[in-house]
Amino acid sequence: MEIAPRISADKNVRFGRPVIAGTRVSVDLVLGQLAGGMTYEEVMKEYGLKKEDILAALDYAAKTISSESLHLPA
């Protein structure tokens, strides 16, 4: 099931975690590799992705975090 452009989730793929549509590459994996210092080009080559896939993962993460609220102690 598509949950965002180029992002899908299926309980039978990666335990239902969000992945790049048509792959088993999870959004958190893409983000982790970028955070770890890999370039877009390295991630694309390593996982067979397109730049649009990486941008979709970043967009999905940004939108997910934007709706998050924290309950901080007073």
PDB file as gemmi writes it, atoms N, CA and C in Angstrom:
CRYST1    1.000    1.000    1.000  90.00  90.00  90.00 P 1                      
ATOM      1  N   MET A   1       0.845  -1.168   0.000  1.00  0.00           N  
ATOM      2  CA  MET A   1       0.000   0.000   0.000  1.00  0.00           C  
ATOM      3  C   MET A   1       0.896   1.239   0.000  1.00  0.00           C  
ATOM      4  N   GLU A   2       0.618   2.140  -0.917  1.00  0.00           N  
ATOM      5  CA  GLU A   2       1.384   3.387  -0.967  1.00  0.00           C  
ATOM      6  C   GLU A   2       0.918   4.297   0.174  1.00  0.00           C  
ATOM      7  N   ILE A   3       1.870   4.732   1.001  1.00  0.00           N  
ATOM      8  CA  ILE A   3       1.532   5.611   2.122  1.00  0.00           C  
ATOM      9  C   ILE A   3       1.998   7.041   1.885  1.00  0.00           C  
ATOM     10  N   ALA A   4       2.811   7.229   0.870  1.00  0.00           N  
ATOM     11  CA  ALA A   4       3.298   8.543   0.441  1.00  0.00           C  
ATOM     12  C   ALA A   4       3.871   8.332  -0.956  1.00  0.00           C  
ATOM     13  N   PRO A   5       4.072   9.403  -1.705  1.00  0.00           N  
ATOM     14  CA  PRO A   5       4.668   9.220  -3.032  1.00  0.00           C  
ATOM     15  C   PRO A   5       5.995   8.462  -2.954  1.00  0.00           C  
ATOM     16  N   ARG A   6       6.087   7.350  -3.691  1.00  0.00           N  
ATOM     17  CA  ARG A   6       7.271   6.493  -3.789  1.00  0.00           C  
ATOM     18  C   ARG A   6       7.579   5.721  -2.501  1.00  0.00           C  
ATOM     19  N   ILE A   7       6.697   5.798  -1.507  1.00  0.00           N  
ATOM     20  CA  ILE A   7       6.902   5.090  -0.240  1.00  0.00           C  
ATOM     21  C   ILE A   7       5.723   4.148  -0.028  1.00  0.00           C  
ATOM     22  N   SER A   8       6.024   2.898   0.322  1.00  0.00           N  
ATOM     23  CA  SER A   8       4.952   1.939   0.556  1.00  0.00           C  
ATOM     24  C   SER A   8       5.190   1.172   1.850  1.00  0.00           C  
ATOM     25  N   ALA A   9       4.146   0.495   2.292  1.00  0.00           N  
ATOM     26  CA  ALA A   9       4.222  -0.361   3.471  1.00  0.00           C  
ATOM     27  C   ALA A   9       3.392  -1.602   3.211  1.00  0.00           C  
ATOM     28  N   ASP A  10       3.945  -2.737   3.596  1.00  0.00           N  
ATOM     29  CA  ASP A  10       3.275  -4.022   3.415  1.00  0.00           C  
ATOM     30  C   ASP A  10       3.718  -4.906   4.569  1.00  0.00           C  
ATOM     31  N   LYS A  11       2.778  -5.489   5.286  1.00  0.00           N  
ATOM     32  CA  LYS A  11       3.130  -6.294   6.454  1.00  0.00           C  
ATOM     33  C   LYS A  11       4.054  -7.458   6.098  1.00  0.00           C  
ATOM     34  N   ASN A  12       4.102  -7.849   4.829  1.00  0.00           N  
ATOM     35  CA  ASN A  12       4.953  -8.950   4.393  1.00  0.00           C  
ATOM     36  C   ASN A  12       6.328  -8.498   3.904  1.00  0.00           C  
ATOM     37  N   VAL A  13       6.577  -7.196   3.915  1.00  0.00           N  
ATOM     38  CA  VAL A  13       7.869  -6.654   3.477  1.00  0.00           C  
ATOM     39  C   VAL A  13       8.453  -5.846   4.622  1.00  0.00           C  
ATOM     40  N   ARG A  14       9.590  -6.292   5.119  1.00  0.00           N  
ATOM     41  CA  ARG A  14      10.289  -5.575   6.199  1.00  0.00           C  
ATOM     42  C   ARG A  14       9.374  -5.315   7.398  1.00  0.00           C  
ATOM     43  N   PHE A  15       8.502  -6.283   7.691  1.00  0.00           N  
ATOM     44  CA  PHE A  15       7.612  -6.217   8.858  1.00  0.00           C  
ATOM     45  C   PHE A  15       6.700  -4.993   8.847  1.00  0.00           C  
ATOM     46  N   GLY A  16       6.362  -4.518   7.650  1.00  0.00           N  
ATOM     47  CA  GLY A  16       5.444  -3.385   7.519  1.00  0.00           C  
ATOM     48  C   GLY A  16       6.090  -2.024   7.648  1.00  0.00           C  
ATOM     49  N   ARG A  17       7.410  -1.992   7.736  1.00  0.00           N  
ATOM     50  CA  ARG A  17       8.090  -0.702   7.843  1.00  0.00           C  
ATOM     51  C   ARG A  17       8.017   0.029   6.500  1.00  0.00           C  
ATOM     52  N   PRO A  18       8.029   1.358   6.511  1.00  0.00           N  
ATOM     53  CA  PRO A  18       7.997   2.104   5.250  1.00  0.00           C  
ATOM     54  C   PRO A  18       9.251   1.819   4.418  1.00  0.00           C  
ATOM     55  N   VAL A  19       9.034   1.508   3.157  1.00  0.00           N  
ATOM     56  CA  VAL A  19      10.132   1.214   2.228  1.00  0.00           C  
ATOM     57  C   VAL A  19       9.960   2.028   0.952  1.00  0.00           C  
ATOM     58  N   ILE A  20      11.032   2.115   0.196  1.00  0.00           N  
ATOM     59  CA  ILE A  20      10.951   2.707  -1.135  1.00  0.00           C  
ATOM     60  C   ILE A  20      10.089   1.759  -1.971  1.00  0.00           C  
ATOM     61  N   ALA A  21       9.056   2.281  -2.597  1.00  0.00           N  
ATOM     62  CA  ALA A  21       8.112   1.459  -3.362  1.00  0.00           C  
ATOM     63  C   ALA A  21       8.846   0.572  -4.361  1.00  0.00           C  
ATOM     64  N   GLY A  22       8.450  -0.698  -4.384  1.00  0.00           N  
ATOM     65  CA  GLY A  22       9.037  -1.655  -5.316  1.00  0.00           C  
ATOM     66  C   GLY A  22      10.357  -2.235  -4.867  1.00  0.00           C  
ATOM     67  N   THR A  23      10.792  -1.899  -3.647  1.00  0.00           N  
ATOM     68  CA  THR A  23      12.055  -2.418  -3.121  1.00  0.00           C  
ATOM     69  C   THR A  23      11.837  -2.929  -1.702  1.00  0.00           C  
ATOM     70  N   ARG A  24      12.894  -3.454  -1.113  1.00  0.00           N  
ATOM     71  CA  ARG A  24      12.892  -3.823   0.296  1.00  0.00           C  
ATOM     72  C   ARG A  24      13.784  -2.860   1.086  1.00  0.00           C  
ATOM     73  N   VAL A  25      14.101  -1.717   0.491  1.00  0.00           N  
ATOM     74  CA  VAL A  25      14.973  -0.724   1.118  1.00  0.00           C  
ATOM     75  C   VAL A  25      14.117   0.184   1.988  1.00  0.00           C  
ATOM     76  N   SER A  26      14.352   0.130   3.308  1.00  0.00           N  
ATOM     77  CA  SER A  26      13.529   0.912   4.222  1.00  0.00           C  
ATOM     78  C   SER A  26      13.941   2.383   4.254  1.00  0.00           C  
ATOM     79  N   VAL A  27      12.967   3.209   4.568  1.00  0.00           N  
ATOM     80  CA  VAL A  27      13.211   4.646   4.675  1.00  0.00           C  
ATOM     81  C   VAL A  27      14.272   4.914   5.734  1.00  0.00           C  
ATOM     82  N   ASP A  28      14.192   4.225   6.874  1.00  0.00           N  
ATOM     83  CA  ASP A  28      15.169   4.481   7.930  1.00  0.00           C  
ATOM     84  C   ASP A  28      16.580   4.067   7.518  1.00  0.00           C  
ATOM     85  N   LEU A  29      16.707   3.064   6.670  1.00  0.00           N  
ATOM     86  CA  LEU A  29      18.026   2.676   6.166  1.00  0.00           C  
ATOM     87  C   LEU A  29      18.611   3.794   5.316  1.00  0.00           C  
ATOM     88  N   VAL A  30      17.803   4.331   4.420  1.00  0.00           N  
ATOM     89  CA  VAL A  30      18.265   5.430   3.562  1.00  0.00           C  
ATOM     90  C   VAL A  30      18.697   6.613   4.428  1.00  0.00           C  
ATOM     91  N   LEU A  31      17.861   6.985   5.396  1.00  0.00           N  
ATOM     92  CA  LEU A  31      18.195   8.113   6.265  1.00  0.00           C  
ATOM     93  C   LEU A  31      19.458   7.850   7.061  1.00  0.00           C  
ATOM     94  N   GLY A  32      19.582   6.644   7.586  1.00  0.00           N  
ATOM     95  CA  GLY A  32      20.770   6.293   8.363  1.00  0.00           C  
ATOM     96  C   GLY A  32      22.041   6.352   7.547  1.00  0.00           C  
ATOM     97  N   GLN A  33      21.973   5.895   6.307  1.00  0.00           N  
ATOM     98  CA  GLN A  33      23.166   5.940   5.447  1.00  0.00           C  
ATOM     99  C   GLN A  33      23.553   7.386   5.130  1.00  0.00           C  
ATOM    100  N   LEU A  34      22.564   8.217   4.865  1.00  0.00           N  
ATOM    101  CA  LEU A  34      22.858   9.635   4.608  1.00  0.00           C  
ATOM    102  C   LEU A  34      23.423  10.297   5.861  1.00  0.00           C  
ATOM    103  N   ALA A  35      22.829  10.016   7.015  1.00  0.00           N  
ATOM    104  CA  ALA A  35      23.306  10.589   8.274  1.00  0.00           C  
ATOM    105  C   ALA A  35      24.721  10.107   8.595  1.00  0.00           C  
ATOM    106  N   GLY A  36      25.037   8.900   8.151  1.00  0.00           N  
ATOM    107  CA  GLY A  36      26.365   8.335   8.378  1.00  0.00           C  
ATOM    108  C   GLY A  36      27.426   8.858   7.435  1.00  0.00           C  
ATOM    109  N   GLY A  37      27.033   9.688   6.484  1.00  0.00           N  
ATOM    110  CA  GLY A  37      28.012  10.315   5.603  1.00  0.00           C  
ATOM    111  C   GLY A  37      28.011   9.862   4.163  1.00  0.00           C  
ATOM    112  N   MET A  38      27.173   8.893   3.815  1.00  0.00           N  
ATOM    113  CA  MET A  38      27.114   8.491   2.414  1.00  0.00           C  
ATOM    114  C   MET A  38      26.489   9.605   1.588  1.00  0.00           C  
ATOM    115  N   THR A  39      26.929   9.742   0.363  1.00  0.00           N  
ATOM    116  CA  THR A  39      26.339  10.717  -0.546  1.00  0.00           C  
ATOM    117  C   THR A  39      25.109  10.105  -1.213  1.00  0.00           C  
ATOM    118  N   TYR A  40      24.306  10.966  -1.831  1.00  0.00           N  
ATOM    119  CA  TYR A  40      23.157  10.468  -2.591  1.00  0.00           C  
ATOM    120  C   TYR A  40      23.631   9.425  -3.604  1.00  0.00           C  
ATOM    121  N   GLU A  41      24.715   9.737  -4.301  1.00  0.00           N  
ATOM    122  CA  GLU A  41      25.215   8.854  -5.357  1.00  0.00           C  
ATOM    123  C   GLU A  41      25.627   7.501  -4.789  1.00  0.00           C  
ATOM    124  N   GLU A  42      26.262   7.482  -3.616  1.00  0.00           N  
ATOM    125  CA  GLU A  42      26.679   6.229  -3.002  1.00  0.00           C  
ATOM    126  C   GLU A  42      25.463   5.393  -2.597  1.00  0.00           C  
ATOM    127  N   VAL A  43      24.464   6.035  -2.023  1.00  0.00           N  
ATOM    128  CA  VAL A  43      23.246   5.326  -1.628  1.00  0.00           C  
ATOM    129  C   VAL A  43      22.540   4.792  -2.871  1.00  0.00           C  
ATOM    130  N   MET A  44      22.465   5.597  -3.912  1.00  0.00           N  
ATOM    131  CA  MET A  44      21.821   5.169  -5.153  1.00  0.00           C  
ATOM    132  C   MET A  44      22.511   3.934  -5.726  1.00  0.00           C  
ATOM    133  N   LYS A  45      23.825   3.959  -5.757  1.00  0.00           N  
ATOM    134  CA  LYS A  45      24.583   2.843  -6.323  1.00  0.00           C  
ATOM    135  C   LYS A  45      24.470   1.600  -5.435  1.00  0.00           C  
ATOM    136  N   GLU A  46      24.595   1.771  -4.136  1.00  0.00           N  
ATOM    137  CA  GLU A  46      24.572   0.644  -3.195  1.00  0.00           C  
ATOM    138  C   GLU A  46      23.230  -0.093  -3.187  1.00  0.00           C  
ATOM    139  N   TYR A  47      22.129   0.656  -3.302  1.00  0.00           N  
ATOM    140  CA  TYR A  47      20.800   0.066  -3.147  1.00  0.00           C  
ATOM    141  C   TYR A  47      19.949   0.097  -4.410  1.00  0.00           C  
ATOM    142  N   GLY A  48      20.518   0.547  -5.522  1.00  0.00           N  
ATOM    143  CA  GLY A  48      19.780   0.558  -6.785  1.00  0.00           C  
ATOM    144  C   GLY A  48      18.618   1.531  -6.782  1.00  0.00           C  
ATOM    145  N   LEU A  49      18.807   2.677  -6.147  1.00  0.00           N  
ATOM    146  CA  LEU A  49      17.748   3.674  -6.048  1.00  0.00           C  
ATOM    147  C   LEU A  49      17.976   4.822  -7.013  1.00  0.00           C  
ATOM    148  N   LYS A  50      16.952   5.633  -7.183  1.00  0.00           N  
ATOM    149  CA  LYS A  50      17.035   6.859  -7.967  1.00  0.00           C  
ATOM    150  C   LYS A  50      17.052   8.037  -6.995  1.00  0.00           C  
ATOM    151  N   LYS A  51      17.505   9.174  -7.467  1.00  0.00           N  
ATOM    152  CA  LYS A  51      17.532  10.358  -6.618  1.00  0.00           C  
ATOM    153  C   LYS A  51      16.135  10.677  -6.098  1.00  0.00           C  
ATOM    154  N   GLU A  52      15.122  10.461  -6.919  1.00  0.00           N  
ATOM    155  CA  GLU A  52      13.746  10.725  -6.519  1.00  0.00           C  
ATOM    156  C   GLU A  52      13.326   9.844  -5.335  1.00  0.00           C  
ATOM    157  N   ASP A  53      13.887   8.627  -5.257  1.00  0.00           N  
ATOM    158  CA  ASP A  53      13.593   7.734  -4.136  1.00  0.00           C  
ATOM    159  C   ASP A  53      14.158   8.305  -2.836  1.00  0.00           C  
ATOM    160  N   ILE A  54      15.371   8.796  -2.907  1.00  0.00           N  
ATOM    161  CA  ILE A  54      16.010   9.378  -1.720  1.00  0.00           C  
ATOM    162  C   ILE A  54      15.257  10.625  -1.280  1.00  0.00           C  
ATOM    163  N   LEU A  55      14.896  11.462  -2.231  1.00  0.00           N  
ATOM    164  CA  LEU A  55      14.142  12.668  -1.890  1.00  0.00           C  
ATOM    165  C   LEU A  55      12.785  12.316  -1.291  1.00  0.00           C  
ATOM    166  N   ALA A  56      12.165  11.254  -1.787  1.00  0.00           N  
ATOM    167  CA  ALA A  56      10.878  10.817  -1.238  1.00  0.00           C  
ATOM    168  C   ALA A  56      11.046  10.341   0.202  1.00  0.00           C  
ATOM    169  N   ALA A  57      12.137   9.632   0.491  1.00  0.00           N  
ATOM    170  CA  ALA A  57      12.402   9.177   1.858  1.00  0.00           C  
ATOM    171  C   ALA A  57      12.602  10.367   2.788  1.00  0.00           C  
ATOM    172  N   LEU A  58      13.350  11.361   2.339  1.00  0.00           N  
ATOM    173  CA  LEU A  58      13.562  12.563   3.144  1.00  0.00           C  
ATOM    174  C   LEU A  58      12.253  13.311   3.366  1.00  0.00           C  
ATOM    175  N   ASP A  59      11.451  13.419   2.330  1.00  0.00           N  
ATOM    176  CA  ASP A  59      10.162  14.115   2.439  1.00  0.00           C  
ATOM    177  C   ASP A  59       9.237  13.381   3.403  1.00  0.00           C  
ATOM    178  N   TYR A  60       9.184  12.058   3.285  1.00  0.00           N  
ATOM    179  CA  TYR A  60       8.340  11.260   4.179  1.00  0.00           C  
ATOM    180  C   TYR A  60       8.779  11.449   5.637  1.00  0.00           C  
ATOM    181  N   ALA A  61      10.082  11.403   5.875  1.00  0.00           N  
ATOM    182  CA  ALA A  61      10.591  11.575   7.241  1.00  0.00           C  
ATOM    183  C   ALA A  61      10.274  12.965   7.777  1.00  0.00           C  
ATOM    184  N   ALA A  62      10.456  13.985   6.958  1.00  0.00           N  
ATOM    185  CA  ALA A  62      10.175  15.355   7.395  1.00  0.00           C  
ATOM    186  C   ALA A  62       8.703  15.528   7.749  1.00  0.00           C  
ATOM    187  N   LYS A  63       7.826  14.982   6.921  1.00  0.00           N  
ATOM    188  CA  LYS A  63       6.390  15.107   7.189  1.00  0.00           C  
ATOM    189  C   LYS A  63       5.979  14.305   8.414  1.00  0.00           C  
ATOM    190  N   THR A  64       6.594  13.159   8.609  1.00  0.00           N  
ATOM    191  CA  THR A  64       6.283  12.337   9.777  1.00  0.00           C  
ATOM    192  C   THR A  64       6.725  13.046  11.058  1.00  0.00           C  
ATOM    193  N   ILE A  65       7.907  13.600  11.044  1.00  0.00           N  
ATOM    194  CA  ILE A  65       8.426  14.298  12.228  1.00  0.00           C  
ATOM    195  C   ILE A  65       7.648  15.579  12.493  1.00  0.00           C  
ATOM    196  N   SER A  66       7.183  16.243  11.460  1.00  0.00           N  
ATOM    197  CA  SER A  66       6.470  17.506  11.659  1.00  0.00           C  
ATOM    198  C   SER A  66       5.166  17.322  12.416  1.00  0.00           C  
ATOM    199  N   SER A  67       4.606  16.122  12.374  1.00  0.00           N  
ATOM    200  CA  SER A  67       3.353  15.886  13.090  1.00  0.00           C  
ATOM    201  C   SER A  67       3.589  15.283  14.477  1.00  0.00           C  
ATOM    202  N   GLU A  68       4.835  15.093  14.828  1.00  0.00           N  
ATOM    203  CA  GLU A  68       5.179  14.507  16.124  1.00  0.00           C  
ATOM    204  C   GLU A  68       5.134  15.572  17.211  1.00  0.00           C  
ATOM    205  N   SER A  69       4.625  15.193  18.365  1.00  0.00           N  
ATOM    206  CA  SER A  69       4.656  16.120  19.498  1.00  0.00           C  
ATOM    207  C   SER A  69       5.303  15.411  20.683  1.00  0.00           C  
ATOM    208  N   LEU A  70       6.102  16.153  21.394  1.00  0.00           N  
ATOM    209  CA  LEU A  70       6.797  15.595  22.546  1.00  0.00           C  
ATOM    210  C   LEU A  70       6.110  16.068  23.823  1.00  0.00           C  
ATOM    211  N   HIS A  71       6.105  15.221  24.788  1.00  0.00           N  
ATOM    212  CA  HIS A  71       5.550  15.579  26.098  1.00  0.00           C  
ATOM    213  C   HIS A  71       6.722  15.762  27.053  1.00  0.00           C  
ATOM    214  N   LEU A  72       7.145  17.001  27.204  1.00  0.00           N  
ATOM    215  CA  LEU A  72       8.301  17.313  28.022  1.00  0.00           C  
ATOM    216  C   LEU A  72       7.870  17.581  29.461  1.00  0.00           C  
ATOM    217  N   PRO A  73       8.724  17.182  30.400  1.00  0.00           N  
ATOM    218  CA  PRO A  73       8.391  17.470  31.800  1.00  0.00           C  
ATOM    219  C   PRO A  73       8.376  18.979  32.049  1.00  0.00           C  
ATOM    220  N   ALA A  74       7.540  19.378  32.975  1.00  0.00           N  
ATOM    221  CA  ALA A  74       7.390  20.808  33.288  1.00  0.00           C  
ATOM    222  C   ALA A  74       8.610  21.364  33.974  1.00  0.00           C  
TER     223      ALA A  74                                                      
END                                                                             
